[in-house]
């Protein structure tokens, strides 16, 4: 049984590349903030990212989305990508990774 394939490899690379996208207000990457819910890749459909923002009225949403687009276009120039912004489940601090909590000073 093959668990690791080309599609898995791309999904992991996308996840890692999105650590370059920083929340401009907090100075922490969107992965460690827990804003990325799901990444899928298929040859037919390209890269699909399901994500959220910390609030619906996030004033930096355009900046974050533009940064994501730039990173994906730079690292995966031959692959189409789509970013789906969702509001369910509602983001909360429990989604923040241990690295993000440490950067935010939330570790006790």
C-alpha positions as CSV (number, residue, x, y, z in Angstrom):
1,X,0.0,0.0,0.0
2,X,1.5,3.4,-1.1
3,X,0.7,6.1,1.5
4,X,3.1,8.7,0.1
5,X,2.6,9.9,-3.5
6,X,3.2,12.9,-5.7
7,X,0.0,14.6,-4.6
8,X,0.9,14.1,-0.9
9,X,4.3,15.6,-1.6
10,X,2.8,18.7,-3.2
11,X,0.4,19.2,-0.3
12,X,3.2,19.0,2.2
13,X,5.3,21.5,0.1
14,X,2.3,23.9,-0.1
15,X,1.8,23.7,3.6
16,X,5.5,24.4,4.3
17,X,5.5,27.3,1.7
18,X,2.6,29.0,3.4
19,X,4.7,29.4,6.5
20,X,6.2,32.3,4.5
21,X,2.9,34.2,4.7
22,X,2.8,36.3,7.8
23,X,-0.2,37.9,9.5
24,X,0.9,41.6,9.3
25,X,-0.7,42.5,12.6
26,X,0.7,39.6,14.7
27,X,3.9,38.8,12.8
28,X,3.2,35.1,12.9
29,X,2.7,32.9,9.9
30,X,-0.8,31.8,8.9
31,X,0.0,28.1,9.3
32,X,1.0,28.5,12.9
33,X,-2.0,30.7,13.5
34,X,-4.1,27.8,12.5
35,X,-5.8,29.6,9.6
36,X,-5.2,26.8,7.1
37,X,-7.8,24.1,7.4
38,X,-7.1,21.9,4.5
39,X,-4.8,21.6,1.5
40,X,-5.5,19.2,-1.4
41,X,-3.8,18.7,-4.7
42,X,-4.7,16.8,-7.8
43,X,-3.1,17.0,-11.2
44,X,-6.5,17.8,-12.7
45,X,-7.6,20.5,-10.3
46,X,-4.3,21.9,-9.0
47,X,-3.9,23.2,-5.5
48,X,-7.0,23.9,-3.4
49,X,-6.6,25.5,0.0
50,X,-9.4,25.9,2.5
51,X,-8.7,28.5,5.1
52,X,-10.2,31.1,7.4
53,X,-9.2,34.4,9.0
54,X,-9.3,35.3,12.6
55,X,-12.3,37.5,12.1
56,X,-14.8,38.1,9.2
57,X,-13.8,41.7,9.2
58,X,-10.1,41.2,9.2
59,X,-8.6,44.4,7.9
60,X,-5.5,42.5,6.6
61,X,-7.5,39.9,4.6
62,X,-6.4,41.4,1.2
63,X,-2.8,41.5,2.3
64,X,-2.8,37.9,3.5
65,X,-4.6,36.6,0.3
66,X,-2.2,38.6,-1.9
67,X,0.8,37.1,0.0
68,X,-0.6,33.6,-0.4
69,X,-1.1,34.1,-4.1
70,X,2.5,35.5,-4.5
71,X,4.0,32.6,-2.6
72,X,2.0,29.9,-4.5
73,X,2.7,31.5,-7.9
74,X,6.5,31.7,-7.1
75,X,6.9,28.2,-5.7
76,X,4.4,26.4,-7.9
77,X,4.4,28.5,-11.2
78,X,3.1,25.6,-13.3
79,X,0.2,24.7,-11.0
80,X,-3.1,26.4,-10.8
81,X,-4.3,27.2,-7.3
82,X,-7.6,28.2,-5.6
83,X,-8.0,29.7,-2.1
84,X,-11.4,29.1,-0.5
85,X,-12.2,31.3,2.4
86,X,-14.6,29.7,4.9
87,X,-16.1,30.8,8.2
88,X,-17.0,27.4,9.6
89,X,-15.6,26.3,11.9
90,X,-15.1,29.6,13.4
91,X,-11.4,30.2,14.2
92,X,-10.3,30.4,17.8
93,X,-7.0,30.2,19.6
94,X,-7.2,26.5,20.1
95,X,-6.2,26.2,16.3
96,X,-2.9,27.9,17.0
97,X,0.1,25.5,16.8
98,X,2.5,25.1,19.7
99,X,5.0,27.2,17.8
100,X,2.4,29.9,17.2
101,X,1.4,29.9,20.9
102,X,5.0,30.3,21.9
103,X,5.4,33.2,19.5
104,X,2.2,34.8,20.9
105,X,3.3,34.2,24.4
106,X,0.4,31.9,25.1
107,X,2.4,29.0,26.5
108,X,2.2,28.5,30.2
